[in-house]
Amino acid sequence: MMQTRKVTGRPASIPRWAFGEVFRLRDLGYGCRRIVGSLEGVGVFTTRSSVSRLLNGQAPYEDLDWNT
């Protein structure tokens, strides 16, 4: 019998395909709020807190192996 994994919390608001752009903009010196504005330009509507959590490797992004 297959067991299902229990998922808790809200889903990630930043899609995986946008992760590279978030880190690229951070490397260019953009802050979290400016990154949010840039993401809105490509149709990703998120918050400063979500961008900060991605950059810091916090939930729901903590399982990514390439966080610094």
C-alpha positions in Angstrom: 0.0 0.0 0.0 1.3 3.4 -0.9 1.5 6.1 1.8 0.9 9.7 1.1 3.0 12.5 2.5 1.2 14.9 4.8 1.6 18.4 3.4 1.3 21.3 5.9 1.1 25.0 5.4 0.5 27.1 2.3 2.0 26.2 -1.1 5.0 28.2 -2.3 3.9 31.4 -4.0 7.1 31.6 -6.2 7.1 28.9 -8.9 10.3 26.9 -9.5 10.9 28.4 -12.9 11.3 31.9 -11.3 13.9 30.8 -8.7 16.8 31.5 -11.0 15.5 35.0 -11.7 15.2 35.8 -8.0 18.8 34.7 -7.3 20.0 36.6 -10.4 18.4 39.8 -9.3 19.7 39.3 -5.7 23.3 38.9 -7.2 22.7 42.2 -9.1 22.1 43.9 -5.7 18.3 44.1 -5.8 16.4 44.1 -2.5 13.4 41.9 -1.8 10.8 44.6 -2.6 12.5 45.4 -5.9 12.6 41.7 -6.8 8.8 41.5 -6.1 8.2 44.3 -8.6 10.3 42.6 -11.2 8.5 39.3 -10.7 5.1 41.1 -11.1 6.4 42.1 -14.5 6.5 38.4 -15.6 3.2 37.5 -13.9 4.4 36.2 -10.5 2.5 37.9 -7.8 4.2 37.3 -4.4 5.2 39.1 -1.3 8.5 40.5 0.1 8.3 37.9 2.8 8.1 35.0 0.3 11.1 36.4 -1.6 13.0 36.7 1.7 12.2 33.1 2.7 13.4 31.8 -0.7 16.7 33.7 -0.4 17.2 32.5 3.2 16.1 28.9 2.5 13.2 28.9 4.9 9.9 27.1 4.6 8.5 26.3 2.1 11.8 26.5 0.3 14.0 24.8 2.9 14.3 21.5 1.0 16.2 23.0 -2.0 19.8 21.8 -2.1 21.2 24.8 -3.8 20.4 27.4 -1.2 23.3 29.5 0.1 
